[in-house]
Every structure is written in C-alpha cells, then in structure tokens.
Amino acid sequence: MKRLFWLGVGAGAGVYATHRVKRKVTRIAQQLSPEGVAMRAVATGQSTGQRLRYFATDVRTAMHEREEELREAIRMDQAPPEPGEPRPRVLRARYTVIDDDKDGDRS
C-alpha cells in the first residue's frame, strides 16, 4: 500500500511539473514568434511615444513657469513708473566674461 501511495504521489508530481513546463515553453515560444516580437515592438514604441509626449508637456509647463518668473523679475509686464513714484526694485543679472580664444589657448 505504501508503494502504491508513493507511486501516485510521483505520478501526480510528474504530471504537474510537465504541465508547468509545457505552459512556460508555450509562453516563451509565443513571445519569440514573429507575431510576439512585433507586438512587443509596437507596445514599446507606443509607451515610448507616450513618455515623450509627457516629457514635452512637462518641459512646456516648466518653460512657461520660468518665463513668468523672469517677466516678474524684470517687470516687463508693467507700465513704467510715474515721475513722482518710487522706482520698483529690478533684479540685475551677473555675467561672466571669458577672454579665452575659441580653441581654449591662453597665449
């Protein structure tokens, strides 16, 4: 009776393992088939395009925010002050002057 039990356990384990391996092999074969490769390429291309659109939207949003900050900093959107009014504070830019040649020689 013991041997018959272990024979059944072994046969069940073999059927289960065979079934799992067959499913895995079938899935890999479908992924590596021309249709599977094409589907994966299309999905990758679509997701890449979507990520690029999101990036472009983020860049535009940040660009408009920065432009508003700069306009406010130099007060381009306001009319000049009246003659008797105190002048508004304007931020001044700092510049770095480099006296090197284009190729970097300092001779």
Chimera marker file (.cmm) of the C-alpha trace (Angstrom):
<marker_set name="trace">
<marker id="1" x="0.000" y="0.000" z="0.000" r="1" g="1" b="0" radius="0.5"/>
<marker id="2" x="2.895" y="2.351" z="0.804" r="1" g="1" b="0" radius="0.5"/>
<marker id="3" x="4.449" y="1.812" z="-2.604" r="1" g="1" b="0" radius="0.5"/>
<marker id="4" x="1.160" y="2.462" z="-4.375" r="1" g="1" b="0" radius="0.5"/>
<marker id="5" x="0.785" y="5.767" z="-2.442" r="1" g="1" b="0" radius="0.5"/>
<marker id="6" x="4.267" y="6.962" z="-3.390" r="1" g="1" b="0" radius="0.5"/>
<marker id="7" x="3.713" y="5.849" z="-6.969" r="1" g="1" b="0" radius="0.5"/>
<marker id="8" x="0.602" y="8.075" z="-7.065" r="1" g="1" b="0" radius="0.5"/>
<marker id="9" x="2.481" y="10.996" z="-5.485" r="1" g="1" b="0" radius="0.5"/>
<marker id="10" x="5.298" y="10.642" z="-8.018" r="1" g="1" b="0" radius="0.5"/>
<marker id="11" x="2.887" y="10.387" z="-10.962" r="1" g="1" b="0" radius="0.5"/>
<marker id="12" x="0.973" y="13.469" z="-9.734" r="1" g="1" b="0" radius="0.5"/>
<marker id="13" x="4.198" y="15.444" z="-9.302" r="1" g="1" b="0" radius="0.5"/>
<marker id="14" x="5.322" y="14.402" z="-12.783" r="1" g="1" b="0" radius="0.5"/>
<marker id="15" x="2.025" y="15.455" z="-14.388" r="1" g="1" b="0" radius="0.5"/>
<marker id="16" x="2.100" y="18.792" z="-12.530" r="1" g="1" b="0" radius="0.5"/>
<marker id="17" x="5.734" y="19.504" z="-13.475" r="1" g="1" b="0" radius="0.5"/>
<marker id="18" x="5.105" y="18.536" z="-17.097" r="1" g="1" b="0" radius="0.5"/>
<marker id="19" x="2.076" y="20.828" z="-17.259" r="1" g="1" b="0" radius="0.5"/>
<marker id="20" x="4.022" y="23.798" z="-15.791" r="1" g="1" b="0" radius="0.5"/>
<marker id="21" x="6.983" y="23.278" z="-18.142" r="1" g="1" b="0" radius="0.5"/>
<marker id="22" x="4.666" y="22.995" z="-21.158" r="1" g="1" b="0" radius="0.5"/>
<marker id="23" x="2.923" y="26.280" z="-20.241" r="1" g="1" b="0" radius="0.5"/>
<marker id="24" x="6.242" y="28.056" z="-19.804" r="1" g="1" b="0" radius="0.5"/>
<marker id="25" x="7.644" y="26.719" z="-23.103" r="1" g="1" b="0" radius="0.5"/>
<marker id="26" x="4.450" y="27.707" z="-24.936" r="1" g="1" b="0" radius="0.5"/>
<marker id="27" x="4.587" y="31.244" z="-23.497" r="1" g="1" b="0" radius="0.5"/>
<marker id="28" x="8.264" y="31.659" z="-24.458" r="1" g="1" b="0" radius="0.5"/>
<marker id="29" x="7.590" y="30.292" z="-27.954" r="1" g="1" b="0" radius="0.5"/>
<marker id="30" x="4.762" y="32.813" z="-28.424" r="1" g="1" b="0" radius="0.5"/>
<marker id="31" x="6.980" y="35.673" z="-27.251" r="1" g="1" b="0" radius="0.5"/>
<marker id="32" x="9.769" y="34.701" z="-29.639" r="1" g="1" b="0" radius="0.5"/>
<marker id="33" x="7.480" y="34.143" z="-32.638" r="1" g="1" b="0" radius="0.5"/>
<marker id="34" x="7.381" y="36.903" z="-35.271" r="1" g="1" b="0" radius="0.5"/>
<marker id="35" x="3.914" y="37.981" z="-34.090" r="1" g="1" b="0" radius="0.5"/>
<marker id="36" x="5.057" y="38.138" z="-30.468" r="1" g="1" b="0" radius="0.5"/>
<marker id="37" x="8.147" y="40.162" z="-31.328" r="1" g="1" b="0" radius="0.5"/>
<marker id="38" x="6.046" y="42.552" z="-33.443" r="1" g="1" b="0" radius="0.5"/>
<marker id="39" x="3.500" y="43.012" z="-30.649" r="1" g="1" b="0" radius="0.5"/>
<marker id="40" x="6.252" y="43.719" z="-28.145" r="1" g="1" b="0" radius="0.5"/>
<marker id="41" x="7.883" y="46.250" z="-30.512" r="1" g="1" b="0" radius="0.5"/>
<marker id="42" x="4.571" y="48.042" z="-31.058" r="1" g="1" b="0" radius="0.5"/>
<marker id="43" x="3.875" y="48.177" z="-27.318" r="1" g="1" b="0" radius="0.5"/>
<marker id="44" x="7.367" y="49.522" z="-26.639" r="1" g="1" b="0" radius="0.5"/>
<marker id="45" x="7.029" y="52.150" z="-29.366" r="1" g="1" b="0" radius="0.5"/>
<marker id="46" x="3.653" y="53.291" z="-28.053" r="1" g="1" b="0" radius="0.5"/>
<marker id="47" x="4.890" y="53.568" z="-24.489" r="1" g="1" b="0" radius="0.5"/>
<marker id="48" x="7.978" y="55.460" z="-25.657" r="1" g="1" b="0" radius="0.5"/>
<marker id="49" x="5.838" y="57.881" z="-27.643" r="1" g="1" b="0" radius="0.5"/>
<marker id="50" x="3.600" y="58.437" z="-24.645" r="1" g="1" b="0" radius="0.5"/>
<marker id="51" x="6.591" y="59.079" z="-22.372" r="1" g="1" b="0" radius="0.5"/>
<marker id="52" x="7.970" y="61.593" z="-24.901" r="1" g="1" b="0" radius="0.5"/>
<marker id="53" x="4.609" y="63.394" z="-25.001" r="1" g="1" b="0" radius="0.5"/>
<marker id="54" x="4.566" y="63.589" z="-21.196" r="1" g="1" b="0" radius="0.5"/>
<marker id="55" x="8.139" y="64.903" z="-21.214" r="1" g="1" b="0" radius="0.5"/>
<marker id="56" x="7.297" y="67.575" z="-23.804" r="1" g="1" b="0" radius="0.5"/>
<marker id="57" x="4.273" y="68.647" z="-21.750" r="1" g="1" b="0" radius="0.5"/>
<marker id="58" x="6.410" y="68.903" z="-18.614" r="1" g="1" b="0" radius="0.5"/>
<marker id="59" x="9.033" y="70.950" z="-20.483" r="1" g="1" b="0" radius="0.5"/>
<marker id="60" x="6.402" y="73.345" z="-21.836" r="1" g="1" b="0" radius="0.5"/>
<marker id="61" x="4.848" y="73.786" z="-18.397" r="1" g="1" b="0" radius="0.5"/>
<marker id="62" x="8.225" y="74.460" z="-16.765" r="1" g="1" b="0" radius="0.5"/>
<marker id="63" x="9.148" y="76.818" z="-19.618" r="1" g="1" b="0" radius="0.5"/>
<marker id="64" x="6.001" y="78.905" z="-19.100" r="1" g="1" b="0" radius="0.5"/>
<marker id="65" x="6.540" y="78.995" z="-15.324" r="1" g="1" b="0" radius="0.5"/>
<marker id="66" x="10.145" y="80.113" z="-15.754" r="1" g="1" b="0" radius="0.5"/>
<marker id="67" x="9.134" y="82.721" z="-18.306" r="1" g="1" b="0" radius="0.5"/>
<marker id="68" x="6.605" y="84.140" z="-15.839" r="1" g="1" b="0" radius="0.5"/>
<marker id="69" x="9.284" y="84.241" z="-13.142" r="1" g="1" b="0" radius="0.5"/>
<marker id="70" x="11.651" y="86.096" z="-15.459" r="1" g="1" b="0" radius="0.5"/>
<marker id="71" x="8.978" y="88.539" z="-16.577" r="1" g="1" b="0" radius="0.5"/>
<marker id="72" x="8.139" y="89.281" z="-12.971" r="1" g="1" b="0" radius="0.5"/>
<marker id="73" x="11.825" y="89.667" z="-12.114" r="1" g="1" b="0" radius="0.5"/>
<marker id="74" x="12.461" y="92.289" z="-14.771" r="1" g="1" b="0" radius="0.5"/>
<marker id="75" x="8.943" y="93.725" z="-14.646" r="1" g="1" b="0" radius="0.5"/>
<marker id="76" x="8.382" y="93.653" z="-18.411" r="1" g="1" b="0" radius="0.5"/>
<marker id="77" x="4.629" y="93.318" z="-17.980" r="1" g="1" b="0" radius="0.5"/>
<marker id="78" x="4.226" y="96.572" z="-16.042" r="1" g="1" b="0" radius="0.5"/>
<marker id="79" x="3.997" y="100.104" z="-17.283" r="1" g="1" b="0" radius="0.5"/>
<marker id="80" x="6.901" y="102.428" z="-16.460" r="1" g="1" b="0" radius="0.5"/>
<marker id="81" x="6.527" y="104.238" z="-13.119" r="1" g="1" b="0" radius="0.5"/>
<marker id="82" x="5.041" y="107.700" z="-12.998" r="1" g="1" b="0" radius="0.5"/>
<marker id="83" x="7.554" y="110.528" z="-12.499" r="1" g="1" b="0" radius="0.5"/>
<marker id="84" x="6.808" y="111.037" z="-8.783" r="1" g="1" b="0" radius="0.5"/>
<marker id="85" x="6.587" y="107.346" z="-7.781" r="1" g="1" b="0" radius="0.5"/>
<marker id="86" x="9.444" y="105.389" z="-6.257" r="1" g="1" b="0" radius="0.5"/>
<marker id="87" x="11.106" y="103.112" z="-8.776" r="1" g="1" b="0" radius="0.5"/>
<marker id="88" x="10.432" y="99.380" z="-8.436" r="1" g="1" b="0" radius="0.5"/>
<marker id="89" x="13.322" y="97.138" z="-7.489" r="1" g="1" b="0" radius="0.5"/>
<marker id="90" x="14.759" y="95.373" z="-10.536" r="1" g="1" b="0" radius="0.5"/>
<marker id="91" x="16.973" y="92.334" z="-10.279" r="1" g="1" b="0" radius="0.5"/>
<marker id="92" x="20.295" y="92.663" z="-12.030" r="1" g="1" b="0" radius="0.5"/>
<marker id="93" x="21.958" y="89.798" z="-13.873" r="1" g="1" b="0" radius="0.5"/>
<marker id="94" x="25.561" y="88.783" z="-13.330" r="1" g="1" b="0" radius="0.5"/>
<marker id="95" x="27.708" y="87.972" z="-16.315" r="1" g="1" b="0" radius="0.5"/>
<marker id="96" x="30.987" y="86.100" z="-16.552" r="1" g="1" b="0" radius="0.5"/>
<marker id="97" x="33.372" y="87.302" z="-19.232" r="1" g="1" b="0" radius="0.5"/>
<marker id="98" x="35.798" y="84.736" z="-20.574" r="1" g="1" b="0" radius="0.5"/>
<marker id="99" x="38.785" y="86.069" z="-22.520" r="1" g="1" b="0" radius="0.5"/>
<marker id="100" x="39.880" y="82.725" z="-23.974" r="1" g="1" b="0" radius="0.5"/>
<marker id="101" x="40.120" y="82.045" z="-27.673" r="1" g="1" b="0" radius="0.5"/>
<marker id="102" x="37.604" y="79.662" z="-29.183" r="1" g="1" b="0" radius="0.5"/>
<marker id="103" x="40.088" y="76.799" z="-29.042" r="1" g="1" b="0" radius="0.5"/>
<marker id="104" x="40.987" y="77.499" z="-25.430" r="1" g="1" b="0" radius="0.5"/>
<marker id="105" x="44.552" y="78.792" z="-25.896" r="1" g="1" b="0" radius="0.5"/>
<marker id="106" x="45.641" y="81.433" z="-23.375" r="1" g="1" b="0" radius="0.5"/>
<marker id="107" x="48.837" y="82.518" z="-25.106" r="1" g="1" b="0" radius="0.5"/>
<link id1="1" id2="2" r="1" g="1" b="0" radius="0.2"/>
<link id1="2" id2="3" r="1" g="1" b="0" radius="0.2"/>
<link id1="3" id2="4" r="1" g="1" b="0" radius="0.2"/>
<link id1="4" id2="5" r="1" g="1" b="0" radius="0.2"/>
<link id1="5" id2="6" r="1" g="1" b="0" radius="0.2"/>
<link id1="6" id2="7" r="1" g="1" b="0" radius="0.2"/>
<link id1="7" id2="8" r="1" g="1" b="0" radius="0.2"/>
<link id1="8" id2="9" r="1" g="1" b="0" radius="0.2"/>
<link id1="9" id2="10" r="1" g="1" b="0" radius="0.2"/>
<link id1="10" id2="11" r="1" g="1" b="0" radius="0.2"/>
<link id1="11" id2="12" r="1" g="1" b="0" radius="0.2"/>
<link id1="12" id2="13" r="1" g="1" b="0" radius="0.2"/>
<link id1="13" id2="14" r="1" g="1" b="0" radius="0.2"/>
<link id1="14" id2="15" r="1" g="1" b="0" radius="0.2"/>
<link id1="15" id2="16" r="1" g="1" b="0" radius="0.2"/>
<link id1="16" id2="17" r="1" g="1" b="0" radius="0.2"/>
<link id1="17" id2="18" r="1" g="1" b="0" radius="0.2"/>
<link id1="18" id2="19" r="1" g="1" b="0" radius="0.2"/>
<link id1="19" id2="20" r="1" g="1" b="0" radius="0.2"/>
<link id1="20" id2="21" r="1" g="1" b="0" radius="0.2"/>
<link id1="21" id2="22" r="1" g="1" b="0" radius="0.2"/>
<link id1="22" id2="23" r="1" g="1" b="0" radius="0.2"/>
<link id1="23" id2="24" r="1" g="1" b="0" radius="0.2"/>
<link id1="24" id2="25" r="1" g="1" b="0" radius="0.2"/>
<link id1="25" id2="26" r="1" g="1" b="0" radius="0.2"/>
<link id1="26" id2="27" r="1" g="1" b="0" radius="0.2"/>
<link id1="27" id2="28" r="1" g="1" b="0" radius="0.2"/>
<link id1="28" id2="29" r="1" g="1" b="0" radius="0.2"/>
<link id1="29" id2="30" r="1" g="1" b="0" radius="0.2"/>
<link id1="30" id2="31" r="1" g="1" b="0" radius="0.2"/>
<link id1="31" id2="32" r="1" g="1" b="0" radius="0.2"/>
<link id1="32" id2="33" r="1" g="1" b="0" radius="0.2"/>
<link id1="33" id2="34" r="1" g="1" b="0" radius="0.2"/>
<link id1="34" id2="35" r="1" g="1" b="0" radius="0.2"/>
<link id1="35" id2="36" r="1" g="1" b="0" radius="0.2"/>
<link id1="36" id2="37" r="1" g="1" b="0" radius="0.2"/>
<link id1="37" id2="38" r="1" g="1" b="0" radius="0.2"/>
<link id1="38" id2="39" r="1" g="1" b="0" radius="0.2"/>
<link id1="39" id2="40" r="1" g="1" b="0" radius="0.2"/>
<link id1="40" id2="41" r="1" g="1" b="0" radius="0.2"/>
<link id1="41" id2="42" r="1" g="1" b="0" radius="0.2"/>
<link id1="42" id2="43" r="1" g="1" b="0" radius="0.2"/>
<link id1="43" id2="44" r="1" g="1" b="0" radius="0.2"/>
<link id1="44" id2="45" r="1" g="1" b="0" radius="0.2"/>
<link id1="45" id2="46" r="1" g="1" b="0" radius="0.2"/>
<link id1="46" id2="47" r="1" g="1" b="0" radius="0.2"/>
<link id1="47" id2="48" r="1" g="1" b="0" radius="0.2"/>
<link id1="48" id2="49" r="1" g="1" b="0" radius="0.2"/>
<link id1="49" id2="50" r="1" g="1" b="0" radius="0.2"/>
<link id1="50" id2="51" r="1" g="1" b="0" radius="0.2"/>
<link id1="51" id2="52" r="1" g="1" b="0" radius="0.2"/>
<link id1="52" id2="53" r="1" g="1" b="0" radius="0.2"/>
<link id1="53" id2="54" r="1" g="1" b="0" radius="0.2"/>
<link id1="54" id2="55" r="1" g="1" b="0" radius="0.2"/>
<link id1="55" id2="56" r="1" g="1" b="0" radius="0.2"/>
<link id1="56" id2="57" r="1" g="1" b="0" radius="0.2"/>
<link id1="57" id2="58" r="1" g="1" b="0" radius="0.2"/>
<link id1="58" id2="59" r="1" g="1" b="0" radius="0.2"/>
<link id1="59" id2="60" r="1" g="1" b="0" radius="0.2"/>
<link id1="60" id2="61" r="1" g="1" b="0" radius="0.2"/>
<link id1="61" id2="62" r="1" g="1" b="0" radius="0.2"/>
<link id1="62" id2="63" r="1" g="1" b="0" radius="0.2"/>
<link id1="63" id2="64" r="1" g="1" b="0" radius="0.2"/>
<link id1="64" id2="65" r="1" g="1" b="0" radius="0.2"/>
<link id1="65" id2="66" r="1" g="1" b="0" radius="0.2"/>
<link id1="66" id2="67" r="1" g="1" b="0" radius="0.2"/>
<link id1="67" id2="68" r="1" g="1" b="0" radius="0.2"/>
<link id1="68" id2="69" r="1" g="1" b="0" radius="0.2"/>
<link id1="69" id2="70" r="1" g="1" b="0" radius="0.2"/>
<link id1="70" id2="71" r="1" g="1" b="0" radius="0.2"/>
<link id1="71" id2="72" r="1" g="1" b="0" radius="0.2"/>
<link id1="72" id2="73" r="1" g="1" b="0" radius="0.2"/>
<link id1="73" id2="74" r="1" g="1" b="0" radius="0.2"/>
<link id1="74" id2="75" r="1" g="1" b="0" radius="0.2"/>
<link id1="75" id2="76" r="1" g="1" b="0" radius="0.2"/>
<link id1="76" id2="77" r="1" g="1" b="0" radius="0.2"/>
<link id1="77" id2="78" r="1" g="1" b="0" radius="0.2"/>
<link id1="78" id2="79" r="1" g="1" b="0" radius="0.2"/>
<link id1="79" id2="80" r="1" g="1" b="0" radius="0.2"/>
<link id1="80" id2="81" r="1" g="1" b="0" radius="0.2"/>
<link id1="81" id2="82" r="1" g="1" b="0" radius="0.2"/>
<link id1="82" id2="83" r="1" g="1" b="0" radius="0.2"/>
<link id1="83" id2="84" r="1" g="1" b="0" radius="0.2"/>
<link id1="84" id2="85" r="1" g="1" b="0" radius="0.2"/>
<link id1="85" id2="86" r="1" g="1" b="0" radius="0.2"/>
<link id1="86" id2="87" r="1" g="1" b="0" radius="0.2"/>
<link id1="87" id2="88" r="1" g="1" b="0" radius="0.2"/>
<link id1="88" id2="89" r="1" g="1" b="0" radius="0.2"/>
<link id1="89" id2="90" r="1" g="1" b="0" radius="0.2"/>
<link id1="90" id2="91" r="1" g="1" b="0" radius="0.2"/>
<link id1="91" id2="92" r="1" g="1" b="0" radius="0.2"/>
<link id1="92" id2="93" r="1" g="1" b="0" radius="0.2"/>
<link id1="93" id2="94" r="1" g="1" b="0" radius="0.2"/>
<link id1="94" id2="95" r="1" g="1" b="0" radius="0.2"/>
<link id1="95" id2="96" r="1" g="1" b="0" radius="0.2"/>
<link id1="96" id2="97" r="1" g="1" b="0" radius="0.2"/>
<link id1="97" id2="98" r="1" g="1" b="0" radius="0.2"/>
<link id1="98" id2="99" r="1" g="1" b="0" radius="0.2"/>
<link id1="99" id2="100" r="1" g="1" b="0" radius="0.2"/>
<link id1="100" id2="101" r="1" g="1" b="0" radius="0.2"/>
<link id1="101" id2="102" r="1" g="1" b="0" radius="0.2"/>
<link id1="102" id2="103" r="1" g="1" b="0" radius="0.2"/>
<link id1="103" id2="104" r="1" g="1" b="0" radius="0.2"/>
<link id1="104" id2="105" r="1" g="1" b="0" radius="0.2"/>
<link id1="105" id2="106" r="1" g="1" b="0" radius="0.2"/>
<link id1="106" id2="107" r="1" g="1" b="0" radius="0.2"/>
</marker_set>
